[in-house]
Amino acid sequence: MIDLTWKVFSQTGNIETYLLLKELENATSQQEFGQTEAEATLDANI
């Protein structure tokens, strides 16, 4: 999914597609480290 999103962004330059890509990357990295979305939000706010 990330590869497809990057391909669309690189071809269109659409900033919303880039933001979606970053959200997907963030969600993927959170899963790898075992964090829930709530924990990640708390970490970001600290």
mmCIF file of the N, C-alpha and C atoms, coordinates in Angstrom:
data_MODEL
# 
_entry.id   MODEL 
# 
loop_
_atom_site.group_PDB 
_atom_site.id 
_atom_site.type_symbol 
_atom_site.label_atom_id 
_atom_site.label_alt_id 
_atom_site.label_comp_id 
_atom_site.label_asym_id 
_atom_site.label_entity_id 
_atom_site.label_seq_id 
_atom_site.pdbx_PDB_ins_code 
_atom_site.Cartn_x 
_atom_site.Cartn_y 
_atom_site.Cartn_z 
_atom_site.occupancy 
_atom_site.B_iso_or_equiv 
_atom_site.pdbx_formal_charge 
_atom_site.auth_seq_id 
_atom_site.auth_comp_id 
_atom_site.auth_asym_id 
_atom_site.auth_atom_id 
_atom_site.pdbx_PDB_model_num 
ATOM 1   N N  . MET A 1 1  ? 0.820  -1.196 0.000   1.00 0.00 ? 1  MET A N  1 
ATOM 2   C CA . MET A 1 1  ? 0.000  0.000  0.000   1.00 0.00 ? 1  MET A CA 1 
ATOM 3   C C  . MET A 1 1  ? 0.863  1.259  0.000   1.00 0.00 ? 1  MET A C  1 
ATOM 4   N N  . ILE A 1 2  ? 1.947  1.214  0.764   1.00 0.00 ? 2  ILE A N  1 
ATOM 5   C CA . ILE A 1 2  ? 2.833  2.378  0.824   1.00 0.00 ? 2  ILE A CA 1 
ATOM 6   C C  . ILE A 1 2  ? 3.471  2.631  -0.541  1.00 0.00 ? 2  ILE A C  1 
ATOM 7   N N  . ASP A 1 3  ? 3.863  1.561  -1.227  1.00 0.00 ? 3  ASP A N  1 
ATOM 8   C CA . ASP A 1 3  ? 4.483  1.723  -2.548  1.00 0.00 ? 3  ASP A CA 1 
ATOM 9   C C  . ASP A 1 3  ? 3.518  2.361  -3.534  1.00 0.00 ? 3  ASP A C  1 
ATOM 10  N N  . LEU A 1 4  ? 2.269  1.943  -3.508  1.00 0.00 ? 4  LEU A N  1 
ATOM 11  C CA . LEU A 1 4  ? 1.263  2.516  -4.404  1.00 0.00 ? 4  LEU A CA 1 
ATOM 12  C C  . LEU A 1 4  ? 1.046  3.995  -4.091  1.00 0.00 ? 4  LEU A C  1 
ATOM 13  N N  . THR A 1 5  ? 0.958  4.311  -2.818  1.00 0.00 ? 5  THR A N  1 
ATOM 14  C CA . THR A 1 5  ? 0.757  5.703  -2.413  1.00 0.00 ? 5  THR A CA 1 
ATOM 15  C C  . THR A 1 5  ? 1.930  6.568  -2.859  1.00 0.00 ? 5  THR A C  1 
ATOM 16  N N  . TRP A 1 6  ? 3.153  6.050  -2.703  1.00 0.00 ? 6  TRP A N  1 
ATOM 17  C CA . TRP A 1 6  ? 4.325  6.812  -3.141  1.00 0.00 ? 6  TRP A CA 1 
ATOM 18  C C  . TRP A 1 6  ? 4.302  7.020  -4.659  1.00 0.00 ? 6  TRP A C  1 
ATOM 19  N N  . LYS A 1 7  ? 3.934  5.972  -5.384  1.00 0.00 ? 7  LYS A N  1 
ATOM 20  C CA . LYS A 1 7  ? 3.893  6.074  -6.842  1.00 0.00 ? 7  LYS A CA 1 
ATOM 21  C C  . LYS A 1 7  ? 2.892  7.145  -7.286  1.00 0.00 ? 7  LYS A C  1 
ATOM 22  N N  . VAL A 1 8  ? 1.711  7.157  -6.654  1.00 0.00 ? 8  VAL A N  1 
ATOM 23  C CA . VAL A 1 8  ? 0.707  8.162  -6.997  1.00 0.00 ? 8  VAL A CA 1 
ATOM 24  C C  . VAL A 1 8  ? 1.234  9.555  -6.677  1.00 0.00 ? 8  VAL A C  1 
ATOM 25  N N  . PHE A 1 9  ? 1.840  9.710  -5.502  1.00 0.00 ? 9  PHE A N  1 
ATOM 26  C CA . PHE A 1 9  ? 2.378  11.020 -5.127  1.00 0.00 ? 9  PHE A CA 1 
ATOM 27  C C  . PHE A 1 9  ? 3.475  11.468 -6.091  1.00 0.00 ? 9  PHE A C  1 
ATOM 28  N N  . SER A 1 10 ? 4.389  10.566 -6.408  1.00 0.00 ? 10 SER A N  1 
ATOM 29  C CA . SER A 1 10 ? 5.510  10.960 -7.265  1.00 0.00 ? 10 SER A CA 1 
ATOM 30  C C  . SER A 1 10 ? 5.052  11.339 -8.668  1.00 0.00 ? 10 SER A C  1 
ATOM 31  N N  . GLN A 1 11 ? 3.940  10.773 -9.108  1.00 0.00 ? 11 GLN A N  1 
ATOM 32  C CA . GLN A 1 11 ? 3.434  11.096 -10.439 1.00 0.00 ? 11 GLN A CA 1 
ATOM 33  C C  . GLN A 1 11 ? 2.547  12.336 -10.451 1.00 0.00 ? 11 GLN A C  1 
ATOM 34  N N  . THR A 1 12 ? 1.884  12.619 -9.332  1.00 0.00 ? 12 THR A N  1 
ATOM 35  C CA . THR A 1 12 ? 0.925  13.723 -9.316  1.00 0.00 ? 12 THR A CA 1 
ATOM 36  C C  . THR A 1 12 ? 1.399  14.931 -8.513  1.00 0.00 ? 12 THR A C  1 
ATOM 37  N N  . GLY A 1 13 ? 2.239  14.704 -7.500  1.00 0.00 ? 13 GLY A N  1 
ATOM 38  C CA . GLY A 1 13 ? 2.657  15.790 -6.626  1.00 0.00 ? 13 GLY A CA 1 
ATOM 39  C C  . GLY A 1 13 ? 1.556  16.237 -5.671  1.00 0.00 ? 13 GLY A C  1 
ATOM 40  N N  . ASN A 1 14 ? 0.511  15.442 -5.546  1.00 0.00 ? 14 ASN A N  1 
ATOM 41  C CA . ASN A 1 14 ? -0.626 15.773 -4.699  1.00 0.00 ? 14 ASN A CA 1 
ATOM 42  C C  . ASN A 1 14 ? -0.215 15.703 -3.233  1.00 0.00 ? 14 ASN A C  1 
ATOM 43  N N  . ILE A 1 15 ? -0.333 16.814 -2.519  1.00 0.00 ? 15 ILE A N  1 
ATOM 44  C CA . ILE A 1 15 ? 0.108  16.882 -1.125  1.00 0.00 ? 15 ILE A CA 1 
ATOM 45  C C  . ILE A 1 15 ? -0.749 15.996 -0.217  1.00 0.00 ? 15 ILE A C  1 
ATOM 46  N N  . GLU A 1 16 ? -2.022 15.845 -0.524  1.00 0.00 ? 16 GLU A N  1 
ATOM 47  C CA . GLU A 1 16 ? -2.882 14.975 0.292   1.00 0.00 ? 16 GLU A CA 1 
ATOM 48  C C  . GLU A 1 16 ? -2.430 13.521 0.188   1.00 0.00 ? 16 GLU A C  1 
ATOM 49  N N  . THR A 1 17 ? -1.951 13.119 -0.977  1.00 0.00 ? 17 THR A N  1 
ATOM 50  C CA . THR A 1 17 ? -1.428 11.768 -1.140  1.00 0.00 ? 17 THR A CA 1 
ATOM 51  C C  . THR A 1 17 ? -0.161 11.593 -0.315  1.00 0.00 ? 17 THR A C  1 
ATOM 52  N N  . TYR A 1 18 ? 0.669  12.631 -0.281  1.00 0.00 ? 18 TYR A N  1 
ATOM 53  C CA . TYR A 1 18 ? 1.888  12.580 0.530   1.00 0.00 ? 18 TYR A CA 1 
ATOM 54  C C  . TYR A 1 18 ? 1.543  12.454 2.014   1.00 0.00 ? 18 TYR A C  1 
ATOM 55  N N  . LEU A 1 19 ? 0.559  13.214 2.470   1.00 0.00 ? 19 LEU A N  1 
ATOM 56  C CA . LEU A 1 19 ? 0.151  13.135 3.873   1.00 0.00 ? 19 LEU A CA 1 
ATOM 57  C C  . LEU A 1 19 ? -0.403 11.752 4.206   1.00 0.00 ? 19 LEU A C  1 
ATOM 58  N N  . LEU A 1 20 ? -1.147 11.161 3.271   1.00 0.00 ? 20 LEU A N  1 
ATOM 59  C CA . LEU A 1 20 ? -1.638 9.798  3.461   1.00 0.00 ? 20 LEU A CA 1 
ATOM 60  C C  . LEU A 1 20 ? -0.461 8.834  3.572   1.00 0.00 ? 20 LEU A C  1 
ATOM 61  N N  . LEU A 1 21 ? 0.535  9.014  2.726   1.00 0.00 ? 21 LEU A N  1 
ATOM 62  C CA . LEU A 1 21 ? 1.731  8.174  2.776   1.00 0.00 ? 21 LEU A CA 1 
ATOM 63  C C  . LEU A 1 21 ? 2.382  8.244  4.149   1.00 0.00 ? 21 LEU A C  1 
ATOM 64  N N  . LYS A 1 22 ? 2.522  9.452  4.678   1.00 0.00 ? 22 LYS A N  1 
ATOM 65  C CA . LYS A 1 22 ? 3.146  9.623  5.993   1.00 0.00 ? 22 LYS A CA 1 
ATOM 66  C C  . LYS A 1 22 ? 2.313  8.971  7.099   1.00 0.00 ? 22 LYS A C  1 
ATOM 67  N N  . GLU A 1 23 ? 0.994  9.062  6.998   1.00 0.00 ? 23 GLU A N  1 
ATOM 68  C CA . GLU A 1 23 ? 0.130  8.402  7.978   1.00 0.00 ? 23 GLU A CA 1 
ATOM 69  C C  . GLU A 1 23 ? 0.308  6.890  7.924   1.00 0.00 ? 23 GLU A C  1 
ATOM 70  N N  . LEU A 1 24 ? 0.392  6.346  6.725   1.00 0.00 ? 24 LEU A N  1 
ATOM 71  C CA . LEU A 1 24 ? 0.588  4.901  6.563   1.00 0.00 ? 24 LEU A CA 1 
ATOM 72  C C  . LEU A 1 24 ? 1.942  4.472  7.102   1.00 0.00 ? 24 LEU A C  1 
ATOM 73  N N  . GLU A 1 25 ? 2.973  5.259  6.828   1.00 0.00 ? 25 GLU A N  1 
ATOM 74  C CA . GLU A 1 25 ? 4.301  4.934  7.354   1.00 0.00 ? 25 GLU A CA 1 
ATOM 75  C C  . GLU A 1 25 ? 4.305  4.966  8.878   1.00 0.00 ? 25 GLU A C  1 
ATOM 76  N N  . ASN A 1 26 ? 3.632  5.955  9.445   1.00 0.00 ? 26 ASN A N  1 
ATOM 77  C CA . ASN A 1 26 ? 3.565  6.081  10.898  1.00 0.00 ? 26 ASN A CA 1 
ATOM 78  C C  . ASN A 1 26 ? 2.821  4.889  11.507  1.00 0.00 ? 26 ASN A C  1 
ATOM 79  N N  . ALA A 1 27 ? 1.723  4.510  10.898  1.00 0.00 ? 27 ALA A N  1 
ATOM 80  C CA . ALA A 1 27 ? 0.947  3.371  11.394  1.00 0.00 ? 27 ALA A CA 1 
ATOM 81  C C  . ALA A 1 27 ? 1.762  2.083  11.303  1.00 0.00 ? 27 ALA A C  1 
ATOM 82  N N  . THR A 1 28 ? 2.518  1.937  10.226  1.00 0.00 ? 28 THR A N  1 
ATOM 83  C CA . THR A 1 28 ? 3.349  0.746  10.056  1.00 0.00 ? 28 THR A CA 1 
ATOM 84  C C  . THR A 1 28 ? 4.444  0.689  11.111  1.00 0.00 ? 28 THR A C  1 
ATOM 85  N N  . SER A 1 29 ? 5.101  1.805  11.368  1.00 0.00 ? 29 SER A N  1 
ATOM 86  C CA . SER A 1 29 ? 6.167  1.813  12.362  1.00 0.00 ? 29 SER A CA 1 
ATOM 87  C C  . SER A 1 29 ? 5.612  1.582  13.770  1.00 0.00 ? 29 SER A C  1 
ATOM 88  N N  . GLN A 1 30 ? 4.411  2.065  14.046  1.00 0.00 ? 30 GLN A N  1 
ATOM 89  C CA . GLN A 1 30 ? 3.790  1.838  15.351  1.00 0.00 ? 30 GLN A CA 1 
ATOM 90  C C  . GLN A 1 30 ? 3.504  0.355  15.546  1.00 0.00 ? 30 GLN A C  1 
ATOM 91  N N  . GLN A 1 31 ? 3.059  -0.312 14.501  1.00 0.00 ? 31 GLN A N  1 
ATOM 92  C CA . GLN A 1 31 ? 2.776  -1.741 14.592  1.00 0.00 ? 31 GLN A CA 1 
ATOM 93  C C  . GLN A 1 31 ? 4.061  -2.527 14.829  1.00 0.00 ? 31 GLN A C  1 
ATOM 94  N N  . GLU A 1 32 ? 5.143  -2.116 14.185  1.00 0.00 ? 32 GLU A N  1 
ATOM 95  C CA . GLU A 1 32 ? 6.420  -2.804 14.358  1.00 0.00 ? 32 GLU A CA 1 
ATOM 96  C C  . GLU A 1 32 ? 6.923  -2.699 15.786  1.00 0.00 ? 32 GLU A C  1 
ATOM 97  N N  . PHE A 1 33 ? 6.661  -1.569 16.441  1.00 0.00 ? 33 PHE A N  1 
ATOM 98  C CA . PHE A 1 33 ? 7.120  -1.361 17.806  1.00 0.00 ? 33 PHE A CA 1 
ATOM 99  C C  . PHE A 1 33 ? 6.062  -1.729 18.837  1.00 0.00 ? 33 PHE A C  1 
ATOM 100 N N  . GLY A 1 34 ? 4.891  -2.170 18.379  1.00 0.00 ? 34 GLY A N  1 
ATOM 101 C CA . GLY A 1 34 ? 3.856  -2.618 19.285  1.00 0.00 ? 34 GLY A CA 1 
ATOM 102 C C  . GLY A 1 34 ? 3.104  -1.508 19.980  1.00 0.00 ? 34 GLY A C  1 
ATOM 103 N N  . GLN A 1 35 ? 3.149  -0.299 19.456  1.00 0.00 ? 35 GLN A N  1 
ATOM 104 C CA . GLN A 1 35 ? 2.425  0.809  20.056  1.00 0.00 ? 35 GLN A CA 1 
ATOM 105 C C  . GLN A 1 35 ? 1.015  0.887  19.492  1.00 0.00 ? 35 GLN A C  1 
ATOM 106 N N  . THR A 1 36 ? 0.106  1.276  20.347  1.00 0.00 ? 36 THR A N  1 
ATOM 107 C CA . THR A 1 36 ? -1.231 1.570  19.866  1.00 0.00 ? 36 THR A CA 1 
ATOM 108 C C  . THR A 1 36 ? -1.267 3.020  19.414  1.00 0.00 ? 36 THR A C  1 
ATOM 109 N N  . GLU A 1 37 ? -2.312 3.403  18.720  1.00 0.00 ? 37 GLU A N  1 
ATOM 110 C CA . GLU A 1 37 ? -2.429 4.785  18.259  1.00 0.00 ? 37 GLU A CA 1 
ATOM 111 C C  . GLU A 1 37 ? -2.493 5.750  19.439  1.00 0.00 ? 37 GLU A C  1 
ATOM 112 N N  . ALA A 1 38 ? -3.181 5.357  20.507  1.00 0.00 ? 38 ALA A N  1 
ATOM 113 C CA . ALA A 1 38 ? -3.296 6.217  21.684  1.00 0.00 ? 38 ALA A CA 1 
ATOM 114 C C  . ALA A 1 38 ? -1.926 6.423  22.339  1.00 0.00 ? 38 ALA A C  1 
ATOM 115 N N  . GLU A 1 39 ? -1.136 5.366  22.438  1.00 0.00 ? 39 GLU A N  1 
ATOM 116 C CA . GLU A 1 39 ? 0.202  5.490  23.015  1.00 0.00 ? 39 GLU A CA 1 
ATOM 117 C C  . GLU A 1 39 ? 1.083  6.386  22.163  1.00 0.00 ? 39 GLU A C  1 
ATOM 118 N N  . ALA A 1 40 ? 0.993  6.241  20.868  1.00 0.00 ? 40 ALA A N  1 
ATOM 119 C CA . ALA A 1 40 ? 1.798  7.066  19.966  1.00 0.00 ? 40 ALA A CA 1 
ATOM 120 C C  . ALA A 1 40 ? 1.402  8.531  20.080  1.00 0.00 ? 40 ALA A C  1 
ATOM 121 N N  . THR A 1 41 ? 0.111  8.797  20.229  1.00 0.00 ? 41 THR A N  1 
ATOM 122 C CA . THR A 1 41 ? -0.359 10.171 20.380  1.00 0.00 ? 41 THR A CA 1 
ATOM 123 C C  . THR A 1 41 ? 0.157  10.755 21.682  1.00 0.00 ? 41 THR A C  1 
ATOM 124 N N  . LEU A 1 42 ? 0.132  9.976  22.740  1.00 0.00 ? 42 LEU A N  1 
ATOM 125 C CA . LEU A 1 42 ? 0.649  10.450 24.021  1.00 0.00 ? 42 LEU A CA 1 
ATOM 126 C C  . LEU A 1 42 ? 2.144  10.739 23.921  1.00 0.00 ? 42 LEU A C  1 
ATOM 127 N N  . ASP A 1 43 ? 2.876  9.857  23.246  1.00 0.00 ? 43 ASP A N  1 
ATOM 128 C CA . ASP A 1 43 ? 4.310  10.078 23.071  1.00 0.00 ? 43 ASP A CA 1 
ATOM 129 C C  . ASP A 1 43 ? 4.570  11.353 22.282  1.00 0.00 ? 43 ASP A C  1 
ATOM 130 N N  . ALA A 1 44 ? 3.771  11.610 21.275  1.00 0.00 ? 44 ALA A N  1 
ATOM 131 C CA . ALA A 1 44 ? 3.964  12.789 20.431  1.00 0.00 ? 44 ALA A CA 1 
ATOM 132 C C  . ALA A 1 44 ? 3.665  14.077 21.194  1.00 0.00 ? 44 ALA A C  1 
ATOM 133 N N  . ASN A 1 45 ? 2.759  14.003 22.155  1.00 0.00 ? 45 ASN A N  1 
ATOM 134 C CA . ASN A 1 45 ? 2.361  15.191 22.911  1.00 0.00 ? 45 ASN A CA 1 
ATOM 135 C C  . ASN A 1 45 ? 3.332  15.530 24.028  1.00 0.00 ? 45 ASN A C  1 
ATOM 136 N N  . ILE A 1 46 ? 4.215  14.620 24.349  1.00 0.00 ? 46 ILE A N  1 
ATOM 137 C CA . ILE A 1 46 ? 5.145  14.853 25.463  1.00 0.00 ? 46 ILE A CA 1 
ATOM 138 C C  . ILE A 1 46 ? 6.292  15.705 25.035  1.00 0.00 ? 46 ILE A C  1 
# 
